[in-house]
Each structure stands twice: as structure tokens, then as C-alpha cells.
Amino acid sequence: MKKIIYLLCLSALSLTFTSCNDDDDETKKPTTVDEIDENIMYSFDASSQSMSNTLDVKVILRGEETGKAFSAPEDINIPFEVDSKSSAKIGTDYTIEGYTPNENSTSGNAEGNESEAKIKHFITVKAGTNEGTVRFTAGESVTSIKNIILKINAPEKNSDKFYPGNYEQMGIYITKANTNFSSFAGNWEPVEITNKMNWLLMEIPTEDYTNLPETFNAGDYLELVDANGTQKIIPHVAGSLKNYFCGTEHEVSFLSVENFWDYSIESFDGIDIVYYTIKGANKYFSATRSEAADLKIGFYKVDDNTINIFIHEYVPTDFFYSSFNDTFAGDWNFNAPSVFGITYKFTRMQ
């Protein structure tokens, strides 16, 4: 009997040790990238960003199975390059944390040579995390909107374990100059729609834009205000523009800077439009249908007495209805402004 009890105790102890060993196997975590048994996605956290003073550019890693729970077992250096098509010049228009360019470096300059333009920088994802950042700082002497184009790459070590995610490239707009709404402040009188040539060249049927919102009554103007930390548009309009600026006032907030090719300005390289979100405008831009929404509206300062305003988000209702639905199936996508966006010229009221 004692012998049986002894054997049972040995069996129990054996099971206990086996169980502990199994637990150890289950909780063991990889300590190097070599030990990871899943592929890892690398990506910027956005396709474009704006930088007025500083910007922390972020890279995110995610495992195919662990997803957001992925944790780097060791420090991982993710390389990125500054594309030679960037208009901003490193060392003059911006700096990158931890990088000091040579005196003759032209990295990030459109006129730079290919080898300089592809100098590699790194964003380090620290062990125990799944993201890393590096700080960009705008230069003090930047006087116009410039862009930086970045491209992310797989780490040189264990590159076969990594694959690109949604944002393999990223555009940064240095918006230190000309993006404050104060540069547009004042009273502005509508003059004309400037991009009609667009619709003629695209052979849009003339009957589809016979009801264009281009009736400007005497005394129509927009009051653009930047005061006490608030930016807003106060419409004083009785003509067609009341079908878009339908409220007594509309707050605006900075959204982005984007390059856009427009017939109203002679520039084969396009122009940098400052976009804002306008609150409570009529998304149908219609005399017969109205629904307040937060929409995208663009501004470009031609000179001190002339600005262009771009209505680049609305649902065609009174005009362009047939052509818009035939072209985009009723969905206002990122290509739509190039076809059906409306550009208005305004002059400053004296």
C-alpha cells in the first residue's frame, strides 16, 4: 500500500514539473527579430502632414498575427529617405533630429544629385514598443510653402521579415508662412468663376452647367475674420453664393496644404492651396436643397488685393448633376475637385 502511495506521489510531482515547463514554453517571448515567427508590417502613421514649427514623424510596426499588440523584441531601425523631388532643402528649410548635413549636402533639394537625395535616415522603434518617432523642425527663414517627400524602407537586418503597410510614402508641408487665416482677413467681393475652361476642355455638355452659381448681386461680399483666436467667414451675399454660405457665419479651422493644378493661375507645377474645414456650409450648394455640413474649402492669395477661393467639396445638385453621376457614380472622391471644383476670384473691397 505504501509503495502505491509513493508511486502516486511521484506521478503527481512529475505532472507538476511538466505543467510548469509547459507554462514556461507558452510565456517565453522572442528576444531578437530572428526569433519572431510572424511577418511585420511597417508604415508611416499618415500619408501627409503639415508642419508649422515642429513635427514628430511616426513609424508604426504591426505583426500579421499580433497586430497592435506587436512588441519589438529589440531596438529596430527603420530607414527612410528624402525624395529628390522635395522642394524643401534640408539644413535651410528644415532639420531632422540627429542629422547634421554636410556643407555641400543637397538632400531634399530638387536640384540635388541622386546620391545626396537618397541619404538614409532612421527612426528607431525601441524594444518593448511598436512605434518610433523622429522630430522635424522648420527653418526660421522659410517664406513660402514647401514640401518634403519621405519614403520608408524595410530594415537592412532581417529585411525578409518586413513588408510595407498603407503609408510607404509621406508628404510633409512646411506651412510656416502664408497659412494663417489672418493673411486672408478682410472684406472680399466676388468677381467671377475662373476655371470654366476646365469644363469646355473636358467636353462637359453646356446644359449641365447653365445654372452655375455665378450670379453676384450688388453689394455681395465675404467678411473673413481672424480675431480672438477664432477664424470665421461672415457672408453678406444675396446672389448664388448664399446657396453655399447658408449660415449667418461659418467658423473655419486649418486642415492641410495641398498642391493643385488650376486653370485660374498659369503654373504648370500647380499651386499650393491652403485648405480649411468650414463649419455649417450647404453641402448641396443648391437653391432648392440644403443640409449643413463641415466641408473642405481652399484659399490662395494671388496678391494683396486678390484671392481665389476653391469650393472643392459639395454634392452637385443644381448643376453638373448628370456629368458628375456619370463620372463618379455620385461619390465625391479625391479626383472630383479636378473636374467639378469651382474656383472663384475675389478682390479686396477698398
Secondary structure, DSSP 8 states (H G I E B T S, - for coil): -HHHHHHHHHHHHHHHHHHHHHHHHHH---SSGGG--S-EEEEES-SEEEESSEEEEEEEEEETTTBTT---SS-EEEEEEE-TT-SS-BTTTEEETT----TT--TT-TTS-HHHHT-EEEEEE-TT-SEEEEEEEE-TT--S-EEEEEEE---STTGGGEEE-S-SEEEEEE-SSS-SGGGG-EEEEEEEE--HHHHHHTT--GGGGTT-S----TT-EEEEEEETTEEEEEEE--SGGGGTS-SS-EEEEEEEEEEE--TTS--TT-EEEEEEEEEEEETT--SS---EEEEEEEEEEEETTEEEEEE------SSSHHHHHHHHTT---TTHHHHH-EEEEEEE--
